[in-house]
Amino acid sequence: MAEDKTTVLEGIISDVAVALYQRWANELPEEARTDESNAALAENASRTTFFIVQMFMDKFNEAAEQLKNSPEIQ
């Protein structure tokens, strides 16, 4: 039996990307839905989700660092 090497964060990113893709796909007119457009939406959803999560983590860590170095906290 192979071990699942997916981290919790990777699983969350994947779940959010699928939900984002589904949201975008539902908004696409039926006549515009093709294999190509679906593939492009899926790729864009994955890249967008990764970008947003990475940016959130960077901003969160930056704010945490500022709080940690704040004189009121020490």
Secondary structure, DSSP 4 states (H G I P E B T S, - for coil): -------HHHHHHHHHHHHHHHHHHHHS-GGG--HHHHHHHHHHHHHHHHHHHHHHHHHHHHHHHHHHT-TTT-
